[in-house]
């Protein structure tokens, strides 16, 4: 039997409270009879007998029952809110993990919208929309009471309910495609705007703002047109529903008055029938009013279901012995997500623990992609990468993360303090470890010169730091926790001469500590600090030599295996 995924688990937890809410809904709707019954007693007993005591007693009873009704409504609503919190607590972490993993597999998948989808679903199942659906089953009971008053009154109320229900179905049919189209186009416009604003400096400097604004406007206009189309039909249906509702009130009062004049019912029954019909129609009208939210929640649920079915839970891994840094790649092949274009083709090497490997090659040769694979960011379509003989996918993700230091080419920092970013947002990190990582990266003096030192808030994406400062803080983050493997992608691209000297000292220190280092670089002064060099071109290994041999071509090179023809290069 397949284990249930977190989405199913969250719904299962919600259903436990769902049943209790239905029970409360039973008593809430039962107390809806207080109004019509009170009105019936007023017209048929109090006014006929002119008894003040009778009036007082039934009024006290009615008020007491209405207080109970209000209390039950409050409890029902509170239960749903608490159910929503439990729903979110079960779903939020697994959902975040899956969205992050989907972004790695396909950055253009729009997986981030799933976070908003969860909010839409939770908002609907804990709000007035779901309460309306709880109350709809009571509609036939109220209609039966109208038939009990008189068949004519029952048929008037039933006819109106059927018409409003048909209008609800018509609303769904007329707006379904437009709302779906509007939602998809709105997501595309939002993603386009988010990606565009990340490059605001380039847009402003190169006069691209008007052109990109027009493109965003075109995407947004598609959403607005679809929304307007859906809103036009929904408005027509809602207007028709209101007309039917008011016409029914006139019809049932008119029919009731005629029957009262004929002596077939009392005036109290006429008023009570009008109130009961209103209660019968109320849930249906609420369902019509909440239909747009229902459709949105249904579409969000479908996307969540697809996400959780396509990306399964990561299996629980054993805590392996701490790795020493022996890195081996075998036949690594990867493609551009969503295409058949190959980025890497059968790339392999074997780097013993404590040695340093440089990855060099022209732009687009796959260096950064290989670096990402070496730290477990995404899986190749074929081949494997092993750390101390164990495939990266078989390591516990947290244990592997603590054993690896990674500095990407485009350094991404997070909103928070400098210290929090260096410590990888670890709970209660050691101050000494944070400072040690910063000193090793040559960033301690730079950080100390900031207004608040290590407590400086760097803003979203580290926007309050310069490019060089972000790179040095990113390097300190990579070195935090004494990792055995350090992968640096163009670590000196934004560094000045002082920063490059600090980087050179850092690499020498890491080598003395016996750390394995993989370095993507183009600069000879950094290349000289490495032991071995792997040259990539068009995603394949062109040459694999010792760095010393590469930098001294006049010497007779030692025989090397034909790396380009092998799946694995041995050092």
C-alpha positions, 0 to 999 in steps of 0.5 A: 500500500502506497504511503499517503503524501503530505497533501493527503495527510493534511486533508485527512487531518482536516477531515477529522475536524470536518466531521465535528463541524458538520455536527455543529452545522446540524445544530446551527441550522436546527436553531434557524427554525427559531425565527419562523417559529417565534413569528408563528407564535406571535401571530397565532397565539400572542396577538390572538390571546393578547397574553403578555406573559406568553409574549414574555416567555416565548421571547425569553426562550427565543433569545436564549436559543439565539444566544446558543445559535451565536455561540455555536456559530462562533465555535464552528468558525473557530474550529475551521480556523484551527483546522486551517492552522493544522492544515498549514502546519502539516503542508507548509514544510513539505510544500516548501521543500518540493517547490525548492526541488522543482525549481532546481529541476526546472527553474521556469516551471512556475513552482513558486505559485504552489505556495500561493495555491496552498493559501487559496485552498486553506482560505476556502476550506476555513472560510464562508465558502465551505460553510455555505456547502455545509448548510446546503444539505439543509435546504431540502428540510426547509423546503419540506417545512414550506410544503408542510405549511401549504403545497403552494408555498412549497412549490414556490420555494422549490421552484426558486431554489431550482432556478438559483441552483441552475444559475449557479451551474450556469455561472460555473459553465460560463466562467470556468475557462475564462477564470482558468485562463486568467489565472494562468496568464496572471501567473505568467505576468507575475513571473515575468515581472519578478524576473524582470525586476531582478535586473532593474539596473540593466533595464534602467541603464540600457533603456529597456524599461519601456519595451519590457513594460509593454511586454508585461502589460501585454501579458497582464492585459490577457489576464484582465481580458479573461477576468473581465469576460468571467466577471461579465458573465458572473455579474449577469448571473448574480444579477439574475439571482438577486432578481429571482430572490426578490421575486420569490419573496414577492411570490411567496408573500402574495401566495401566502396572502391569497391563502390567508384570505381564503382561510387555508393558512393563518397570517403567521404561517404566511410570514413564517413561510417567507422566513423559512424560504429565505433560509432555504435559499441562503446557502444556495445564494452563498454558494453562488457568491462563493463560486469564484473562490471555489473554482480558484481553490479547486484549480489550486488543489489540482496544481498541488496534487500534481506537484505532490504526485510528481515529486515524492518525499525524499527517503530518510537517509542514514547518518554516514561517517563524516566524509574526507573529501574524495570526489569522483564523477563518472559519465556525468551527462545533463541537458537543458531542462525542458529540452534535448540540448546537452550541457555535459557529455560523459564527464568524469574525474577522480579527485582524491581527498585534500587535492585541488581541481581547476575547471576551465574552458570557454563560456558555455562549456558547462563549468558552472553546471558541473560545479552545481552537480558536484554539490548536489544541486540537481541530478544528471540524466545519467552518470553519478557523482560520489563523495567518499564512494557514496552517491550524493543522492544517497547522503542525508541532505543536511549532513551533505550540506554541512560537509560542502562549501559552495560559492556560486558564480552569482552570489545570492545572500538572504535578508538578515544579518551578515552573521546569519548569512555566514552561519547559513541561518543555523539555530544558535551558531557559535560566534567563534565559528562565524568569525573564524569563517570570516577570517579565513575568507579575509572578510573579518576586517571588511565586516567589522567596518560595517555600521553594525559589524556582523549584526548589519542587516544586508537587505533582500539579496544582500542589496546593501552590500557591494558586489565584492562584499557579497562575494566575500561574505558568500565565501565565508558562508561556504567555509563555515562549519569546516567543510571537507569539500569546497566548490568555488565558481569564479570566486574572484570575479568581483574582487579587487587586488586585496580581495584576491590576495585574501582569496589566495591565502584562503586557498593555501590555508584550505590546502594545508587543512587537507580540504578538497577544492574544486575551483572554476576560474580563468585567472592564472594567478588563482589557477597556479594554486591548484593541483590538477586542471580539467579543461571543458569544451562544449560539455566534454573533457578536452584535456586533463593534466596537472596544473604544473604541466599546464603552466609549463608547456615547455616541459615534456608532459607525463603520459596521460590517459585519453580523458575525452574517450573515457567516462572517468578521469583518474588522477 
